[in-house]
Amino acid sequence: MRIVVWNCRMALARKRELLYQLKPDIAVLPECSRDAMLLCQREGYDTRWWGDNKSKGLGVLAAPPWSLDAPPQSRPKPRQKWIAPVEVRGPLKFLLLAVWAMPVGNVKETNYVGQIYEAIVRHPRWFNAGKPVVVCGDFNSNTIWDEGRKRRTHSAVVQLLGARGIVSAYHTFFAEEHGRETRPTYYFWHREDRAFHIDYIFVPRAWAAGITDCQIGAFAAWRSSSDHVPLVVEIVESHKSEKR
């Protein structure tokens, strides 16, 4: 299984061939349009989309034999912006929590990663349903920005997920600590000297041994398409005990 996270910075309709070249089984696509997801659907992918602005929302794409089923409680929109649950069906069945962490007002504590923190705490059923959970997308956060937050920090989110048996594929594969990443996923103002790691793919700890590859797009190759580069994780589908 190949999971891709890419904040496409809008205009996915004209950039979608770049996405297809990554050969995703599952892709989480912040800042894509509703129409782009419909276009991908006409080209053979299963898609879901959430947002307030039809030109800039959160999309999820699945390639055959994978398919998507958004739980009824996520319609018409998630409670937190935007942390959207969608059931993935195929060779493995799991719950995907797609993320595009957004501001929701003027209170720093509840913005961005604060929305992810609240979603995890307020939806225990996501993690108690007896199926694997994958959490991935643009978190807009990193441990280096914990200061100034009382409780809803990036480190707290990592700990909450860890307590539920869910770990970052990138940090597991490269044996790096949060806040000490050597491979950025985001370039502020498209500047190579303003680079940060803010996109993540969290998977069940039981899948960690099955991670065979983790790739980060090169700045030069993706600069003209987005201020984010893709994060790609390959996982061997050998978790027969977790199939449903």
Beta strands, then each sheet from edge to edge (+ up, - down):
strand 1: 2-5
strand 2: 26-32
strand 3: 46-53
strand 4: 56-62
strand 5: 67-69
strand 6: 83-89
strand 7: 94-100
strand 8: 133-138
strand 9: 166-168
strand 10: 186-187
strand 11: 195-196
strand 12: 199-204
strand 13: 211-216
strand 14: 231-235
sheet 1: 3+ 4- 2+ 1+ 14- 13+
sheet 2: 5+ 6- 7+ 8+ 12- 9+
sheet 3: 10+ 11-
end
